[in-house]
Every structure is written in C-alpha cells, then in structure tokens.
C-alpha cells in the first residue's frame, strides 16, 4: 500500500511573482497607450480593478481540488455553451454587434463581457475529464479506443467552436483549436491517428490559403467568407500595398517597433500613433518605448510562466491535473505567439490580446481563472514517498 504524506498546503509564490511582474508591465504599457486624444476613459484604473478582482477569482478557485474540478467540469462546460448559444439570439440591447462580430454581452454597470474567454477554460476542464475517464475505462490502448477518444474530444470541441465561428470570432476559434491540439498531443492517442489527421488539416489550410490568394470568389460563394477577412491575409503578405486600409495597423506596428531600436524611446515617449494600442497592439507600445531589450524581457517573462506551468504539469501525480496544465499551457502559448507574431508580420492579424498585459476585463478574468486552476494544483499537491 502506498504511503502518502501530504505537505502543508502551500501557495505558489513563484507563479504569483511572475503575475506581479506581468501586472507591472501591463500598467506601464496601458498608461502609455492611453495618452492620446482617442481615449476618454482611464483604462489603467480599470485594468488595476480587474487584476484585483481576478486575484479574488484565484483565491476562490484554488480552494477546489482536482476531484471537485472533475465534478464541476460538465456543469461549467454546459454553462459556457449556454452563454454562447444565448449570445447568438440575444437582442441588440444587451448584445450589440461590434466591428462586425456579436461576441459581447453589454451589462450596466459592469460593461462588456465576452463569454468565449471563459469558455476556453471550461473547455480545458471538460476535455481533461474526458481524457482522464477514457483512460480509466480503456486501460489497454488500441487504435479503436484511441479513435473513439479523438471523436469524443472533437465533438466536445466542435460545439463551442461552431458557436464562436457564428459570431464570427476567428481569433478565439483559433485558440479553441490550439487547446484541442495541445490536449490531443498529451492524451496518448496513437500517432498513427494524429499524423494523418493533422497532415490533412495542414493540407486543407494550405489549400484555403491558396484560394484566398488566387481564387477568393470560391470562398465568398461557398463559405460566405467576408471581404475584410481576405484583407487580413493580403495585408499580412503585402502590408505596404494595403496600408491605407487593411494593412494600416500592421504598418504602424512595424514602424513603432522598428523605431524603438535596441533600448527604445523611453517611458511614455511614443511617437507612432496606433489605434486601439491598449488592447491587441500593446506589444507595439512596449517595442517602441523599450526597444528590443524591453520586448525581450516581456517574452522572457512569458517563457518563465510557460516553463513554470510545464513544471507544474510534470510535478503533479494526478493525470487530470496534468491535462489541465497542458490545456492552460496550450492556451497561453498560442495567445503569446499569435499576438506578438501579428505585430511583427510573422502571422496574420487576429483579435487576440496579449495575456495579462493587454487591456480587457473578460480576457484577464479568463486567464486569471486558468491561473486559479494552476494555483489549486500546487495548493493541493501531494508527495508520494513510496510507490
């Protein structure tokens, strides 16, 4: 019989310190970003409020252990799907279309709430539970059992993915796919299944890119793709030719980051104007004011965060906790890679914020909810002396 000693419940000070550093970076960047005539509100004060509120979410969530997560996962998943479904049919008085997408509830005096940000975390819990229970039921792996698991995960992911695409919100849909992919890779599904499926997916993506560039009318007719979505691809490939419209943000971002050179222009010394720079293009502000050095420090902070999350996944003895950690890692990693990549023309522009730094209550609450899960894993960690 295994002998188990449970260490005193402990707080993850390393993770808390990393989040504190990201909070400082966020406050400095948002303060600089809002110093234009475009903004009338004080986003810095709001961001501080959301960080405090998010800390409360962490304090509550970390009290739950993995068994309680498992019991609640389907309820949370169902609640998230209900919100996305209701959002689609909600009247414009509480769910007004903004920038061509119906993605937010507008509730006074709270403001806008984006349910898809919370759905990402709920999906991580649901997928992790399915993988955990599947391996308990099928202790002997076969191609048939692996294929069954893949179909289960696809069905669970497909429902919120479809509802998010109906908004439409391509950026969040890509995050959902990143979470799905990350959990597939750690689920133990045979590579005999993964390679053909993802190889086909890559070929499909390449085919769609070809159609966007050379045969856009086919996508317009059969897939009802909107013109502005093509513009993002065209602006990514040739921003100078589209700088008056679709490529405007990218060209401004490249100018800002490039003009920051090595050490930047200094705190609040911005010269390049970028609309909505306090949200999706916050990294452009950091690059202009603090240069290559400042940008590298921010990227290093995210590297430390992801490394610490990976260490948590490896240290925990509960497979369910490992799957949760893998899902959170996939979500954060994709967010960082996509957001920073789009500001330097490495990837097309999508509406994905930089985690913990960009302004946004829903985005920050979703990320803090995910961090609460990680804090909880550490808080209830058990050490096995003999096995």
Secondary structure, DSSP 4 states (H G I P E B T S, - for coil): --EEEPPPP---HHHHHHHHHHHHHHHHHHHHHT-STT--S-HHHHHHHHHHHHHHHHHHHTTS-HHHHHHHHHHHHHHHHHHHHHHHH--TTTS--BTTB---EEETTTEEE-HHHHHHHHHHHHHHHHHHHHHHH--S--HHHHHHHHHHHHHHHHHHHHHHHTTT-HHHHHHHHHHHHHHHHHTT--HHHHHHHHHHHHHHHHHHHHHHHH-HHHHHHHS---HHHHHHHHHHH-GGGGTTTTTHHHHHHHHHHHHTTTT-S-TT---S--TTTTTTTHHHHHHHHHHHHHHHHHHHHHHHHHHHHHHHHHH-S-HHHHHHHHHHHHHHHHHHHHHHHHHTTSS---S-PPTTTS--HHHHHHHHHHHHHHHHHHHT--EEEE-
